[in-house]
Amino acid sequence: MVFPKDSKYSKEHTWVKVEGNRATIGITDSAQSWIGELMSIDIFKEDSEIEPMALFGILETSKVSFELYSPISGTIIKRNNQLLDQIILINHEPYGEGWMIVLRMRDVQNLASLMDAGGL
């Protein structure tokens, strides 16, 4: 699998793309492949405060729920509401239109625990 080099990755199969003090978060291609066909997503609302390894949403399939954990801390400033009607974007474009939330980062030191694409 190809992992974009402009992102960082957690062991829990989330990716983080940092631009200034903002971080876009989604799940990796390998995670969406393992989860399979998605039925729905529940993402926390904007202005929610998130701590590292805190739940920010839940993905549902016909058989299982998959909890989504943020690898970094911050405030949700945007969520991808397009996923509510087009959940298939996560399966087809996990690093593009399938992104889930954008955080205003609280502590850039959280990024130190994440891996580069080459470390996967």
C-alpha positions in Angstrom: 0.0 0.0 0.0 1.1 3.5 -0.7 1.1 6.0 2.2 1.3 9.7 1.3 4.6 11.2 2.4 3.1 14.5 3.5 1.3 12.9 6.5 2.1 11.3 9.8 0.6 8.0 11.0 -0.4 6.4 14.2 -0.3 2.7 15.2 -4.1 2.8 15.3 -4.2 3.4 11.6 -5.1 7.1 11.5 -3.2 9.7 9.4 -2.6 13.3 10.2 -1.7 16.0 7.7 -0.4 19.2 9.3 -0.8 22.6 7.8 0.3 25.3 10.2 -1.6 24.8 13.5 -4.3 22.7 11.7 -4.3 19.0 11.4 -6.6 17.0 9.1 -7.3 13.4 10.3 -8.6 10.3 8.6 -8.0 6.6 8.6 -5.4 4.8 6.5 -6.2 2.8 3.3 -5.2 -0.4 5.1 -7.7 0.4 7.9 -10.6 1.1 5.5 -9.7 -2.1 3.6 -9.8 -4.2 6.8 -13.1 -2.6 8.0 -14.8 -3.1 4.7 -18.0 -1.6 3.4 -19.2 1.2 5.7 -22.8 1.9 6.6 -22.6 5.1 8.6 -20.3 7.4 10.5 -20.8 9.5 13.7 -18.3 12.3 14.1 -18.1 14.6 17.1 -19.4 18.1 16.5 -17.3 21.2 15.8 -15.8 22.9 18.9 -15.4 19.5 20.6 -12.1 19.3 22.6 -10.1 16.2 21.8 -7.2 14.7 23.8 -4.6 12.3 22.4 -6.1 8.9 22.1 -9.6 10.2 22.7 -12.6 9.0 20.8 -13.8 11.4 18.0 -16.2 9.2 16.1 -17.5 5.8 15.2 -17.7 4.0 11.9 -20.4 1.4 11.5 -20.5 -1.6 9.1 -23.2 -4.2 8.9 -21.3 -6.4 11.4 -19.1 -4.2 13.6 -18.5 -0.7 15.0 -15.0 0.8 14.7 -14.1 3.5 17.1 -12.0 6.4 15.8 -9.3 7.8 18.1 -7.4 11.1 17.6 -3.6 10.7 17.9 -3.2 14.4 18.8 -5.0 17.0 21.0 -7.0 20.0 19.8 -10.4 21.4 19.0 -12.5 20.2 16.1 -12.8 23.2 13.8 -14.3 21.3 10.9 -15.8 17.9 10.2 -16.4 16.3 6.9 -20.2 16.4 6.7 -20.1 15.1 3.2 -19.4 11.6 4.7 -22.8 11.5 6.3 -24.3 11.1 2.8 -21.3 9.7 0.9 -19.6 7.3 3.3 -18.1 5.5 0.4 -15.6 8.3 0.1 -13.7 6.8 3.1 -13.3 3.5 1.1 -12.5 5.1 -2.2 -10.4 8.2 -1.1 -9.2 7.7 2.5 -6.4 10.3 2.0 -8.5 12.7 0.0 -12.2 13.4 0.1 -12.5 10.7 2.8 -10.9 12.8 5.5 -12.9 13.0 8.8 -12.0 16.0 11.0 -9.7 19.1 11.1 -8.3 20.0 14.5 -6.7 23.2 15.7 -3.8 21.6 17.4 -3.2 22.3 21.0 0.3 20.7 21.4 2.6 20.0 18.5 4.6 17.7 20.7 1.8 15.1 20.1 3.2 14.7 16.6 6.5 13.2 17.9 4.8 9.9 18.6 3.6 9.5 15.0 5.4 7.8 12.2 6.5 9.0 8.8 5.4 7.0 5.7 8.8 5.4 5.6 8.4 4.0 9.1 5.4 1.9 8.3 
